[in-house]
């Protein structure tokens, strides 16, 4: 009885609907939400997914509940100890980790969350925060970074993941944070993570409200062993491939690349993957797609060079290549994306010698990054 009273003091329940509970942790300035699955069973352990909102947002379980479905998952709509923002410093990150652990312990003790299956996800500011937590919090089983990426090394980061931690990156191709999403992919893979990435060709700093196949698959793989999903994966991807056949060539090419990047794709047989690759190669050889496909591969190569080499001289070379290729193929969609990267890297080059006069706490981006010095430019020497 004493234990129960202590819990009620620490976590007063403010509102209870059929499956969603609102509580007020002591370490947070406002209430948060806990959404229980429809098949919640107090005698069984359930995986839990903590979702961190973007700047100016509020605790919500809606996006992740739409992705995870109504069953199995406990979804926690979190917020920050600093209110609607987060400034990176060792003290602030420690405060956020303390709040996370407070709520984590509550969902474990009261709702039987499985301590070995706790995940983080976040959009925009929440995505940047998820990147930092994945780097530094050993109790996390994985995470989803949406509309954000990797810009900062967390204070006291983990040297390596102790297992292939699953990390999913999701971003709009027109999002100013796209390059940082690619950095997150490379960074967490270097830590030993099991990475997947999805890119939404027509979106900027936003996400599909109706959810995505890739995120749904990623969440399903956290629940079911891979060997038990092979038949489902091949059937689902074959259906997606069939639907893609009716699309216009450029949209079909986009869809095939999306299918290849889906978490289920790696579950398919070598022969299935070979047949798929033959279809993609044939499409990329057609006149309407050939230039786009060539530029796409060159663009990926230049992005990788920009991210991994990290020097002013390399950036000048990459900047020039972005411009040259965009001018060589002016009628292509990929050329417009290269023009955007040319302007972005040109701004960095113009400001690369600007050195801050004093050190301040690092402001984690609250939205899309439009200025090259926020977050700190990794190319600055």
Secondary structure, DSSP 4 states (H G I P E B T S, - for coil): -HHHHHHHHHSEEEEE-SSEEEEE-TTSSS-EEEE--TT--TTS-EEEEEEE--TT-----HHHHHHH-SSS-EEEEE-BTTBS--EESHHHHHHHHHHHHHHHHHHHHHH-EEEEEEEEEEETHHHHHHHHHHHH-TT--EEEEES-----PPTT--SS-SS--EEEEEEETT-TTHHHHHHHHHHHHHTT-EEEEEEETT-SS---TT--HHHHHHHHHTTS-GGGTHHHHHHHHHHHHHHHTTS-HHHHHHHHHHHHHSGGGGGS-HHHHHHHHHHHHHHHTSHHHHHHHHHHHHHHHHHHHHHHH--HHHHHHHHHHHHHHHHHTTTSHHHHHHHHHHHHHHHHHHHTT---SS---EE--SS---STTSS--TT--
